[in-house]
Amino acid sequence: MPKAKGKSRRQKYSYNLNRKRLYRSARRRAAPRIACSHIRHAWDPTKSVAQNLAEMGLAEDPNKAVPIPKKLLRTEVESDGQEQGKKIVRKPYVVNEMEYEASLPEKKSNTLSRDLIDYVQYMIQNHGENYKEMARDEKNYYQDTPKQIKRKINVYKNFYPEEYKDFIASLKPEKMDVQ
């Protein structure tokens, strides 16, 4: 089937089109993407970004919020009992909720795949602590070196310490019966 007639030709560059203006207007129209739900709920679309952030007690420009001193010697603070340019925070609950969320302990998401756990248990069950033997085992499909196998076993020990202790305890009676 032949191609359409105009498709193979190169597109001509339009010199009269003002791309800067098009880009700016598209940026101006787009609403800001807000990741934090607390900020999203307190956001007022009729106000500017700077006004919204100032009402919530957040900084628009971190360089202005926490300035870096030019010289430590010149940092003489004149305190007349009043802070100049202090802004009124109308929505303090936003910052309070964000601080509370940040203070919560992080959930541990350390997990290993079931295949890796089975692999490590098989190796320990058949070879004990002999990593060179483990490297020569036929189940070592990925041809891990003894150090790589040792590292995988240590990761398993660190992620699942109770399960590892139970597994080792279950192996000891078997070894006693063999001897």
N, C-alpha and C positions, 0 to 999 in steps of 0.2 A: 504494500500500500504506500503510495507516495506521500511525502511530507506536505504540509500546508505551505503555500507559496511564500508567505512573509516570515515564517518561523526561522529559516536558516539565516536570514539577514541580521546583522548586528544592530542593536538599538542605538539610535542617535542620541547624543547628549544634548539636553535642552539648556542652553546658556541663559535663557531669560527667566528660568525658574529660580525663585529665591528659597533655597533649602533651609537657610538659617531661620527664617520666619516660620516656615512650616514646622520645623522641629520645636521651636519655642512655643508655638501655640498648642502643639500636641502635649508638651510637657505641662503647660499651664492648666490644661483641661483635666489632666489625669489627677484623680484623688490620691492622696498619699496612702501607701500600703502600710498598715499598722499591724505589727505582729503581736503585741501585748494586748490581751483582752481588756485589761483595766483601762488602758489608754483609749482603746477603741470605743468603749462604752461612754467615756467622759468627753470624747471628742465633739467639738461643735463645728460643723461644716461651714457655718457662716463666718467664722473667724479665721485669721491667718494661722500658720503653723507656730510662729513665734508667740502669738497671743494665747493659743491653746496650751502650749508647753509652759508658759509663764503662769497661767492659772493653775496648772497642776503642780507647780513647784519644781519643774524639770528644766534643765538647761538646754537652750537651743544650740549654743556653741560652747563646747567643753573648754576651749582655749580661753574664752572670756569668763567662764564660771570658776575655773581654777587656774589663774594665771601663773606662769612660771616666772619667778623673780629674776630680774636681769642680774642683779648682784645681791649677795646676801648682806652686804654692808649697807646698802641703800634701803633696806626694808624697815624703815622707821614707821611705825604705825601711829597715826594721829587719832586718838580716840577722844572725842568730845562727848561721849555718852550716846551718840546717835549714829546709826549706820546710814551712810548716804546711798541713795538709789535702791533701797530695800523694796522688793516687790511683794505685793499682797498675794498670798496663795489662797485661792478660793476653793480648790478641790484637793485638799490634803489627803483625802482617803486614797487617791491613786498611788501616791508615793508610799503610804502606809501599807497598802495591799501588796505592792511590789517588794517592799522590804520584808514583809512576812513570808512571801513566796520564796525569796532568796535565802531566808534563814532556815527553811525546811531542809532536813537532811536529804541528800541525793540518793535515789534508789539505785542499788547495785544491779547492774545489768550484765554481770559477767556470766556468760553461759558458753558452754562448749557443745559442739554437735554430738549427737548420739553416736555417730560413726567413730569420732575421735575417742570418745569415752570407751567404746567397745574395743577399739584398737589398743589403747593403753592398758586396759584390763587384761586383754589377751596376752600382751607382751609380758606384763608382770606375772601373770599366772604361769606362763610357760618358761620364762627365762629368769625370773627374780630380778636381780640387780645387774645382770650381765648385759651391758648395752651393745657390746660387739656381737654377741650372739643374736640379739634382737635385730641388729642391722642386717644380718645374713638370713633372717627368717623369711620364708616364702610369702607371708602375709604383709611384708613390708613393700607394698605395691609402689609407693612413691620413692623408694630407694633412699629413705632417710638415713643420714649418718648417725653414728652412736650419740654424738652431741645433740643432734636434732631430736632424737627419740628421748634423750634425757630431759631436754627442755620441755617437750610435750608432757612428759610424766610430771615434771615440776609444776607446770601450769594446771594440770589436773589436780595435783595435791593442794595447790593454793585456792582454786576455785571451789572445790568440793572436799574440804578437809574431813568432815564427818563421814561422807560416803567412802573416802579413801581408807579411813581407819577401819570402817566396817568391812571393807573388801579385804584388807590385809588380815584382819582378825579371822575372816572366813577361810583364808588360805592356810593359816597355821595348823588347824586340825588335820587338813589333808596331808600336809608335809609330815606330821607326826605319825600318821598311819603308814606312810610309805617307808619310813625308816625302821 
